[in-house]
Amino acid sequence: MAKLEQLSELLVSEIGQFEKTVHRLERIQREKIGIDTAAFEKVLLHHQKKMEKDGKRF
């Protein structure tokens, strides 16, 4: 019977940790963290125009 109680406690603990992790993931998903790529796109476009000007198209 002691083993059953230990397993039950372990299971309850694991379920609690799982629920906390799910809540964290839900919060991250709600925040909808975006990445601003405008600066990268500007540099890439500038490089593309320079390559076209120099006649080195890929």
N, CA, C and O atoms as a Tripos MOL2 file, in Angstrom:
@<TRIPOS>MOLECULE
protein
  232   231    58     0     0
PROTEIN
NO_CHARGES

@<TRIPOS>ATOM
      1 N           0.8240   -1.1920    0.0000 N.3       1 MET1
      2 CA          0.0000    0.0000    0.0000 C.3       1 MET1
      3 C           0.8670    1.2540    0.0000 C.2       1 MET1
      4 O           0.4800    2.2690   -0.5790 O.2       1 MET1
      5 N           2.0250    1.2010    0.6360 N.am      2 ALA2
      6 CA          2.9200    2.3610    0.6850 C.3       2 ALA2
      7 C           3.4000    2.7300   -0.7110 C.2       2 ALA2
      8 O           3.5220    3.9070   -1.0520 O.2       2 ALA2
      9 N           3.6690    1.7040   -1.5120 N.am      3 LYS3
     10 CA          4.1250    1.9680   -2.8880 C.3       3 LYS3
     11 C           3.0360    2.6870   -3.6840 C.2       3 LYS3
     12 O           3.3320    3.5970   -4.4590 O.2       3 LYS3
     13 N           1.8110    2.2900   -3.5010 N.am      4 LEU4
     14 CA          0.6970    2.9120   -4.2000 C.3       4 LEU4
     15 C           0.5700    4.3790   -3.8020 C.2       4 LEU4
     16 O           0.3100    5.2320   -4.6500 O.2       4 LEU4
     17 N           0.7500    4.6700   -2.5390 N.am      5 GLU5
     18 CA          0.6910    6.0550   -2.0690 C.3       5 GLU5
     19 C           1.8400    6.8740   -2.6490 C.2       5 GLU5
     20 O           1.6440    8.0220   -3.0470 O.2       5 GLU5
     21 N           3.0310    6.2950   -2.6990 N.am      6 GLN6
     22 CA          4.1810    6.9970   -3.2730 C.3       6 GLN6
     23 C           3.9620    7.2860   -4.7530 C.2       6 GLN6
     24 O           4.2520    8.3820   -5.2330 O.2       6 GLN6
     25 N           3.4500    6.2950   -5.4650 N.am      7 LEU7
     26 CA          3.1800    6.4890   -6.8860 C.3       7 LEU7
     27 C           2.1010    7.5490   -7.0990 C.2       7 LEU7
     28 O           2.1910    8.3490   -8.0300 O.2       7 LEU7
     29 N           1.0950    7.5570   -6.2480 N.am      8 SER8
     30 CA          0.0370    8.5600   -6.3440 C.3       8 SER8
     31 C           0.5930    9.9580   -6.1140 C.2       8 SER8
     32 O           0.2580   10.8860   -6.8490 O.2       8 SER8
     33 N           1.4370   10.1160   -5.1040 N.am      9 GLU9
     34 CA          2.0530   11.4120   -4.8250 C.3       9 GLU9
     35 C           2.9180   11.8670   -5.9940 C.2       9 GLU9
     36 O           2.8910   13.0370   -6.3780 O.2       9 GLU9
     37 N           3.6800   10.9420   -6.5540 N.am     10 LEU10
     38 CA          4.5320   11.2680   -7.6950 C.3      10 LEU10
     39 C           3.6870   11.6910   -8.8870 C.2      10 LEU10
     40 O           4.0160   12.6570   -9.5760 O.2      10 LEU10
     41 N           2.6100   10.9780   -9.1290 N.am     11 LEU11
     42 CA          1.7340   11.2960  -10.2460 C.3      11 LEU11
     43 C           1.0990   12.6760  -10.0700 C.2      11 LEU11
     44 O           1.0340   13.4540  -11.0210 O.2      11 LEU11
     45 N           0.6370   12.9790   -8.8710 N.am     12 VAL12
     46 CA          0.0300   14.2810   -8.5960 C.3      12 VAL12
     47 C           1.0650   15.3810   -8.8030 C.2      12 VAL12
     48 O           0.7500   16.4290   -9.3660 O.2      12 VAL12
     49 N           2.2820   15.1550   -8.3580 N.am     13 SER13
     50 CA          3.3560   16.1360   -8.5300 C.3      13 SER13
     51 C           3.6580   16.3670  -10.0130 C.2      13 SER13
     52 O           3.7970   17.5090  -10.4520 O.2      13 SER13
     53 N           3.7560   15.2980  -10.7640 N.am     14 GLU14
     54 CA          4.0400   15.4040  -12.1970 C.3      14 GLU14
     55 C           2.9150   16.1280  -12.9370 C.2      14 GLU14
     56 O           3.1720   16.9420  -13.8240 O.2      14 GLU14
     57 N           1.6820   15.8310  -12.5720 N.am     15 ILE15
     58 CA          0.5450   16.5020  -13.2050 C.3      15 ILE15
     59 C           0.5820   17.9900  -12.8910 C.2      15 ILE15
     60 O           0.2970   18.8130  -13.7610 O.2      15 ILE15
     61 N           0.9290   18.3430  -11.6640 N.am     16 GLY16
     62 CA          1.0360   19.7510  -11.2840 C.3      16 GLY16
     63 C           2.0970   20.4760  -12.1000 C.2      16 GLY16
     64 O           1.8660   21.5900  -12.5690 O.2      16 GLY16
     65 N           3.2520   19.8550  -12.2730 N.am     17 GLN17
     66 CA          4.3230   20.4530  -13.0800 C.3      17 GLN17
     67 C           3.8790   20.6040  -14.5310 C.2      17 GLN17
     68 O           4.1700   21.6130  -15.1720 O.2      17 GLN17
     69 N           3.1790   19.6060  -15.0440 N.am     18 PHE18
     70 CA          2.6930   19.6550  -16.4210 C.3      18 PHE18
     71 C           1.7160   20.8220  -16.5950 C.2      18 PHE18
     72 O           1.7920   21.5570  -17.5800 O.2      18 PHE18
     73 N           0.8070   20.9860  -15.6450 N.am     19 GLU19
     74 CA         -0.1610   22.0820  -15.7200 C.3      19 GLU19
     75 C           0.5360   23.4440  -15.7000 C.2      19 GLU19
     76 O           0.1380   24.3520  -16.4300 O.2      19 GLU19
     77 N           1.5690   23.5920  -14.8730 N.am     20 LYS20
     78 CA          2.3200   24.8470  -14.8270 C.3      20 LYS20
     79 C           2.9780   25.1290  -16.1760 C.2      20 LYS20
     80 O           2.9710   26.2620  -16.6580 O.2      20 LYS20
     81 N           3.5410   24.0940  -16.7700 N.am     21 THR21
     82 CA          4.1960   24.2540  -18.0660 C.3      21 THR21
     83 C           3.1840   24.6440  -19.1440 C.2      21 THR21
     84 O           3.4670   25.5020  -19.9800 O.2      21 THR21
     85 N           2.0260   24.0280  -19.1280 N.am     22 VAL22
     86 CA          0.9840   24.3550  -20.0940 C.3      22 VAL22
     87 C           0.5570   25.8090  -19.9290 C.2      22 VAL22
     88 O           0.3710   26.5150  -20.9200 O.2      22 VAL22
     89 N           0.4010   26.2620  -18.6880 N.am     23 HIS23
     90 CA          0.0060   27.6550  -18.4470 C.3      23 HIS23
     91 C           1.0690   28.6230  -18.9680 C.2      23 HIS23
     92 O           0.7370   29.6590  -19.5440 O.2      23 HIS23
     93 N           2.3430   28.2860  -18.7660 N.am     24 ARG24
     94 CA          3.4220   29.1420  -19.2860 C.3      24 ARG24
     95 C           3.3810   29.2070  -20.8070 C.2      24 ARG24
     96 O           3.5240   30.2830  -21.3870 O.2      24 ARG24
     97 N           3.1880   28.0750  -21.4460 N.am     25 LEU25
     98 CA          3.1240   28.0400  -22.9080 C.3      25 LEU25
     99 C           1.9200   28.8280  -23.4250 C.2      25 LEU25
    100 O           2.0170   29.5130  -24.4430 O.2      25 LEU25
    101 N           0.8000   28.7330  -22.7350 N.am     26 GLU26
    102 CA         -0.3830   29.4990  -23.1430 C.3      26 GLU26
    103 C          -0.1200   30.9960  -23.0240 C.2      26 GLU26
    104 O          -0.5320   31.7700  -23.8880 O.2      26 GLU26
    105 N           0.5680   31.4090  -21.9550 N.am     27 ARG27
    106 CA          0.8750   32.8270  -21.7720 C.3      27 ARG27
    107 C           1.8080   33.3190  -22.8700 C.2      27 ARG27
    108 O           1.6170   34.4140  -23.3980 O.2      27 ARG27
    109 N           2.8020   32.5320  -23.2140 N.am     28 ILE28
    110 CA          3.7260   32.9040  -24.2890 C.3      28 ILE28
    111 C           2.9710   33.0180  -25.6060 C.2      28 ILE28
    112 O           3.2090   33.9400  -26.3850 O.2      28 ILE28
    113 N           2.0690   32.0910  -25.8510 N.am     29 GLN29
    114 CA          1.2970   32.1100  -27.0930 C.3      29 GLN29
    115 C           0.4010   33.3460  -27.1540 C.2      29 GLN29
    116 O           0.2350   33.9260  -28.2270 O.2      29 GLN29
    117 N          -0.1760   33.7570  -26.0360 N.am     30 ARG30
    118 CA         -1.0420   34.9400  -26.0100 C.3      30 ARG30
    119 C          -0.2520   36.2180  -26.2660 C.2      30 ARG30
    120 O          -0.7740   37.1610  -26.8610 O.2      30 ARG30
    121 N           0.9960   36.2560  -25.8240 N.am     31 GLU31
    122 CA          1.8130   37.4600  -25.9930 C.3      31 GLU31
    123 C           2.1700   37.7080  -27.4430 C.2      31 GLU31
    124 O           2.4510   38.8460  -27.8200 O.2      31 GLU31
    125 N           2.1650   36.6790  -28.2590 N.am     32 LYS32
    126 CA          2.4510   36.7800  -29.6930 C.3      32 LYS32
    127 C           3.6930   37.6320  -29.9450 C.2      32 LYS32
    128 O           3.6220   38.7060  -30.5430 O.2      32 LYS32
    129 N           4.7990   37.1380  -29.4880 N.am     33 ILE33
    130 CA          6.0600   37.8470  -29.6360 C.3      33 ILE33
    131 C           6.4280   37.9000  -31.1040 C.2      33 ILE33
    132 O           6.5410   36.8660  -31.7630 O.2      33 ILE33
    133 N           6.6140   39.1030  -31.6140 N.am     34 GLY34
    134 CA          6.9610   39.2790  -33.0190 C.3      34 GLY34
    135 C           8.4200   39.6840  -33.1740 C.2      34 GLY34
    136 O           9.0470   40.1930  -32.2450 O.2      34 GLY34
    137 N           8.9280   39.4530  -34.3400 N.am     35 ILE35
    138 CA         10.3100   39.8060  -34.6310 C.3      35 ILE35
    139 C          10.3020   40.8500  -35.7360 C.2      35 ILE35
    140 O           9.6900   40.6470  -36.7850 O.2      35 ILE35
    141 N          10.9780   41.9600  -35.5030 N.am     36 ASP36
    142 CA         11.0500   43.0240  -36.4940 C.3      36 ASP36
    143 C          12.2170   42.7420  -37.4250 C.2      36 ASP36
    144 O          13.3770   42.7620  -37.0110 O.2      36 ASP36
    145 N          11.9000   42.4800  -38.6810 N.am     37 THR37
    146 CA         12.9340   42.1550  -39.6640 C.3      37 THR37
    147 C          13.1970   43.3100  -40.6260 C.2      37 THR37
    148 O          13.8800   43.1350  -41.6360 O.2      37 THR37
    149 N          12.6650   44.4760  -40.3200 N.am     38 ALA38
    150 CA         12.7780   45.6120  -41.2420 C.3      38 ALA38
    151 C          14.2350   45.9710  -41.5250 C.2      38 ALA38
    152 O          14.5990   46.1930  -42.6800 O.2      38 ALA38
    153 N          15.0680   46.0310  -40.4970 N.am     39 ALA39
    154 CA         16.4730   46.3950  -40.6890 C.3      39 ALA39
    155 C          17.1890   45.3510  -41.5550 C.2      39 ALA39
    156 O          17.9640   45.7030  -42.4450 O.2      39 ALA39
    157 N          16.9270   44.0740  -41.2920 N.am     40 PHE40
    158 CA         17.5510   43.0130  -42.0780 C.3      40 PHE40
    159 C          17.1130   43.0830  -43.5320 C.2      40 PHE40
    160 O          17.9300   42.9360  -44.4410 O.2      40 PHE40
    161 N          15.8170   43.3100  -43.7510 N.am     41 GLU41
    162 CA         15.2990   43.4110  -45.1150 C.3      41 GLU41
    163 C          15.9190   44.5890  -45.8610 C.2      41 GLU41
    164 O          16.2010   44.4870  -47.0540 O.2      41 GLU41
    165 N          16.1320   45.6990  -45.1730 N.am     42 LYS42
    166 CA         16.7300   46.8800  -45.7860 C.3      42 LYS42
    167 C          18.1660   46.5730  -46.2360 C.2      42 LYS42
    168 O          18.5540   46.9160  -47.3530 O.2      42 LYS42
    169 N          18.9400   45.9370  -45.3750 N.am     43 VAL43
    170 CA         20.3230   45.5860  -45.7220 C.3      43 VAL43
    171 C          20.3420   44.6050  -46.8880 C.2      43 VAL43
    172 O          21.1530   44.7360  -47.8050 O.2      43 VAL43
    173 N          19.4540   43.6320  -46.8480 N.am     44 LEU44
    174 CA         19.3930   42.6330  -47.9130 C.3      44 LEU44
    175 C          19.0180   43.2660  -49.2500 C.2      44 LEU44
    176 O          19.6020   42.9260  -50.2800 O.2      44 LEU44
    177 N          18.0570   44.1770  -49.2450 N.am     45 LEU45
    178 CA         17.6490   44.8720  -50.4640 C.3      45 LEU45
    179 C          18.7900   45.7270  -51.0130 C.2      45 LEU45
    180 O          19.0270   45.7660  -52.2200 O.2      45 LEU45
    181 N          19.4910   46.4120  -50.1090 N.am     46 HIS46
    182 CA         20.6360   47.2320  -50.5220 C.3      46 HIS46
    183 C          21.7060   46.3490  -51.1720 C.2      46 HIS46
    184 O          22.2750   46.7110  -52.2020 O.2      46 HIS46
    185 N          21.9670   45.2210  -50.5820 N.am     47 HIS47
    186 CA         22.9600   44.2950  -51.1280 C.3      47 HIS47
    187 C          22.5170   43.7810  -52.5000 C.2      47 HIS47
    188 O          23.3310   43.6760  -53.4180 O.2      47 HIS47
    189 N          21.2400   43.4650  -52.6380 N.am     48 GLN48
    190 CA         20.7230   42.9730  -53.9110 C.3      48 GLN48
    191 C          20.8770   44.0360  -55.0050 C.2      48 GLN48
    192 O          21.2960   43.7280  -56.1210 O.2      48 GLN48
    193 N          20.5400   45.2760  -54.6790 N.am     49 LYS49
    194 CA         20.6680   46.3590  -55.6610 C.3      49 LYS49
    195 C          22.1250   46.5660  -56.0480 C.2      49 LYS49
    196 O          22.4260   46.8100  -57.2170 O.2      49 LYS49
    197 N          23.0270   46.4720  -55.0850 N.am     50 LYS50
    198 CA         24.4630   46.6300  -55.3730 C.3      50 LYS50
    199 C          24.9450   45.5120  -56.2930 C.2      50 LYS50
    200 O          25.7070   45.7490  -57.2310 O.2      50 LYS50
    201 N          24.4850   44.2830  -56.0110 N.am     51 MET51
    202 CA         24.8900   43.1530  -56.8510 C.3      51 MET51
    203 C          24.3620   43.3340  -58.2790 C.2      51 MET51
    204 O          25.0700   43.0460  -59.2440 O.2      51 MET51
    205 N          23.1340   43.8060  -58.4100 N.am     52 GLU52
    206 CA         22.5660   44.0220  -59.7530 C.3      52 GLU52
    207 C          23.3200   45.1310  -60.4670 C.2      52 GLU52
    208 O          23.5520   45.0450  -61.6730 O.2      52 GLU52
    209 N          23.7040   46.1710  -59.7370 N.am     53 LYS53
    210 CA         24.4390   47.2780  -60.3250 C.3      53 LYS53
    211 C          25.8010   46.8130  -60.8180 C.2      53 LYS53
    212 O          26.2680   47.2410  -61.8740 O.2      53 LYS53
    213 N          26.4220   45.9520  -60.0650 N.am     54 ASP54
    214 CA         27.7390   45.4430  -60.4370 C.3      54 ASP54
    215 C          27.6560   44.3270  -61.4890 C.2      54 ASP54
    216 O          28.6850   43.8620  -61.9800 O.2      54 ASP54
    217 N          26.4510   43.9040  -61.8300 N.am     55 GLY55
    218 CA         26.2590   42.8950  -62.8640 C.3      55 GLY55
    219 C          26.5060   41.4820  -62.3810 C.2      55 GLY55
    220 O          26.7830   40.5880  -63.1810 O.2      55 GLY55
    221 N          26.4100   41.2770  -61.1020 N.am     56 LYS56
    222 CA         26.6690   39.9440  -60.5290 C.3      56 LYS56
    223 C          25.3630   39.3370  -60.0300 C.2      56 LYS56
    224 O          25.1530   39.2030  -58.8240 O.2      56 LYS56
    225 N          24.5130   38.9830  -60.9380 N.am     57 ARG57
    226 CA         23.2240   38.4010  -60.5510 C.3      57 ARG57
    227 C          23.3720   36.9140  -60.2710 C.2      57 ARG57
    228 O          24.1580   36.2160  -60.9120 O.2      57 ARG57
    229 N          22.6050   36.4520  -59.3090 N.am     58 PHE58
    230 CA         22.6300   35.0130  -58.9880 C.3      58 PHE58
    231 C          21.4030   34.3590  -59.5400 C.2      58 PHE58
    232 O          21.2230   33.1520  -59.3840 O.2      58 PHE58
@<TRIPOS>BOND
     1     1     2 1
     2     2     3 1
     3     3     4 2
     4     3     5 am
     5     5     6 1
     6     6     7 1
     7     7     8 2
     8     7     9 am
     9     9    10 1
    10    10    11 1
    11    11    12 2
    12    11    13 am
    13    13    14 1
    14    14    15 1
    15    15    16 2
    16    15    17 am
    17    17    18 1
    18    18    19 1
    19    19    20 2
    20    19    21 am
    21    21    22 1
    22    22    23 1
    23    23    24 2
    24    23    25 am
    25    25    26 1
    26    26    27 1
    27    27    28 2
    28    27    29 am
    29    29    30 1
    30    30    31 1
    31    31    32 2
    32    31    33 am
    33    33    34 1
    34    34    35 1
    35    35    36 2
    36    35    37 am
    37    37    38 1
    38    38    39 1
    39    39    40 2
    40    39    41 am
    41    41    42 1
    42    42    43 1
    43    43    44 2
    44    43    45 am
    45    45    46 1
    46    46    47 1
    47    47    48 2
    48    47    49 am
    49    49    50 1
    50    50    51 1
    51    51    52 2
    52    51    53 am
    53    53    54 1
    54    54    55 1
    55    55    56 2
    56    55    57 am
    57    57    58 1
    58    58    59 1
    59    59    60 2
    60    59    61 am
    61    61    62 1
    62    62    63 1
    63    63    64 2
    64    63    65 am
    65    65    66 1
    66    66    67 1
    67    67    68 2
    68    67    69 am
    69    69    70 1
    70    70    71 1
    71    71    72 2
    72    71    73 am
    73    73    74 1
    74    74    75 1
    75    75    76 2
    76    75    77 am
    77    77    78 1
    78    78    79 1
    79    79    80 2
    80    79    81 am
    81    81    82 1
    82    82    83 1
    83    83    84 2
    84    83    85 am
    85    85    86 1
    86    86    87 1
    87    87    88 2
    88    87    89 am
    89    89    90 1
    90    90    91 1
    91    91    92 2
    92    91    93 am
    93    93    94 1
    94    94    95 1
    95    95    96 2
    96    95    97 am
    97    97    98 1
    98    98    99 1
    99    99   100 2
   100    99   101 am
   101   101   102 1
   102   102   103 1
   103   103   104 2
   104   103   105 am
   105   105   106 1
   106   106   107 1
   107   107   108 2
   108   107   109 am
   109   109   110 1
   110   110   111 1
   111   111   112 2
   112   111   113 am
   113   113   114 1
   114   114   115 1
   115   115   116 2
   116   115   117 am
   117   117   118 1
   118   118   119 1
   119   119   120 2
   120   119   121 am
   121   121   122 1
   122   122   123 1
   123   123   124 2
   124   123   125 am
   125   125   126 1
   126   126   127 1
   127   127   128 2
   128   127   129 am
   129   129   130 1
   130   130   131 1
   131   131   132 2
   132   131   133 am
   133   133   134 1
   134   134   135 1
   135   135   136 2
   136   135   137 am
   137   137   138 1
   138   138   139 1
   139   139   140 2
   140   139   141 am
   141   141   142 1
   142   142   143 1
   143   143   144 2
   144   143   145 am
   145   145   146 1
   146   146   147 1
   147   147   148 2
   148   147   149 am
   149   149   150 1
   150   150   151 1
   151   151   152 2
   152   151   153 am
   153   153   154 1
   154   154   155 1
   155   155   156 2
   156   155   157 am
   157   157   158 1
   158   158   159 1
   159   159   160 2
   160   159   161 am
   161   161   162 1
   162   162   163 1
   163   163   164 2
   164   163   165 am
   165   165   166 1
   166   166   167 1
   167   167   168 2
   168   167   169 am
   169   169   170 1
   170   170   171 1
   171   171   172 2
   172   171   173 am
   173   173   174 1
   174   174   175 1
   175   175   176 2
   176   175   177 am
   177   177   178 1
   178   178   179 1
   179   179   180 2
   180   179   181 am
   181   181   182 1
   182   182   183 1
   183   183   184 2
   184   183   185 am
   185   185   186 1
   186   186   187 1
   187   187   188 2
   188   187   189 am
   189   189   190 1
   190   190   191 1
   191   191   192 2
   192   191   193 am
   193   193   194 1
   194   194   195 1
   195   195   196 2
   196   195   197 am
   197   197   198 1
   198   198   199 1
   199   199   200 2
   200   199   201 am
   201   201   202 1
   202   202   203 1
   203   203   204 2
   204   203   205 am
   205   205   206 1
   206   206   207 1
   207   207   208 2
   208   207   209 am
   209   209   210 1
   210   210   211 1
   211   211   212 2
   212   211   213 am
   213   213   214 1
   214   214   215 1
   215   215   216 2
   216   215   217 am
   217   217   218 1
   218   218   219 1
   219   219   220 2
   220   219   221 am
   221   221   222 1
   222   222   223 1
   223   223   224 2
   224   223   225 am
   225   225   226 1
   226   226   227 1
   227   227   228 2
   228   227   229 am
   229   229   230 1
   230   230   231 1
   231   231   232 2
@<TRIPOS>SUBSTRUCTURE
     1 MET1         2 RESIDUE 1 A MET
     2 ALA2         6 RESIDUE 1 A ALA
     3 LYS3        10 RESIDUE 1 A LYS
     4 LEU4        14 RESIDUE 1 A LEU
     5 GLU5        18 RESIDUE 1 A GLU
     6 GLN6        22 RESIDUE 1 A GLN
     7 LEU7        26 RESIDUE 1 A LEU
     8 SER8        30 RESIDUE 1 A SER
     9 GLU9        34 RESIDUE 1 A GLU
    10 LEU10       38 RESIDUE 1 A LEU
    11 LEU11       42 RESIDUE 1 A LEU
    12 VAL12       46 RESIDUE 1 A VAL
    13 SER13       50 RESIDUE 1 A SER
    14 GLU14       54 RESIDUE 1 A GLU
    15 ILE15       58 RESIDUE 1 A ILE
    16 GLY16       62 RESIDUE 1 A GLY
    17 GLN17       66 RESIDUE 1 A GLN
    18 PHE18       70 RESIDUE 1 A PHE
    19 GLU19       74 RESIDUE 1 A GLU
    20 LYS20       78 RESIDUE 1 A LYS
    21 THR21       82 RESIDUE 1 A THR
    22 VAL22       86 RESIDUE 1 A VAL
    23 HIS23       90 RESIDUE 1 A HIS
    24 ARG24       94 RESIDUE 1 A ARG
    25 LEU25       98 RESIDUE 1 A LEU
    26 GLU26      102 RESIDUE 1 A GLU
    27 ARG27      106 RESIDUE 1 A ARG
    28 ILE28      110 RESIDUE 1 A ILE
    29 GLN29      114 RESIDUE 1 A GLN
    30 ARG30      118 RESIDUE 1 A ARG
    31 GLU31      122 RESIDUE 1 A GLU
    32 LYS32      126 RESIDUE 1 A LYS
    33 ILE33      130 RESIDUE 1 A ILE
    34 GLY34      134 RESIDUE 1 A GLY
    35 ILE35      138 RESIDUE 1 A ILE
    36 ASP36      142 RESIDUE 1 A ASP
    37 THR37      146 RESIDUE 1 A THR
    38 ALA38      150 RESIDUE 1 A ALA
    39 ALA39      154 RESIDUE 1 A ALA
    40 PHE40      158 RESIDUE 1 A PHE
    41 GLU41      162 RESIDUE 1 A GLU
    42 LYS42      166 RESIDUE 1 A LYS
    43 VAL43      170 RESIDUE 1 A VAL
    44 LEU44      174 RESIDUE 1 A LEU
    45 LEU45      178 RESIDUE 1 A LEU
    46 HIS46      182 RESIDUE 1 A HIS
    47 HIS47      186 RESIDUE 1 A HIS
    48 GLN48      190 RESIDUE 1 A GLN
    49 LYS49      194 RESIDUE 1 A LYS
    50 LYS50      198 RESIDUE 1 A LYS
    51 MET51      202 RESIDUE 1 A MET
    52 GLU52      206 RESIDUE 1 A GLU
    53 LYS53      210 RESIDUE 1 A LYS
    54 ASP54      214 RESIDUE 1 A ASP
    55 GLY55      218 RESIDUE 1 A GLY
    56 LYS56      222 RESIDUE 1 A LYS
    57 ARG57      226 RESIDUE 1 A ARG
    58 PHE58      230 RESIDUE 1 A PHE
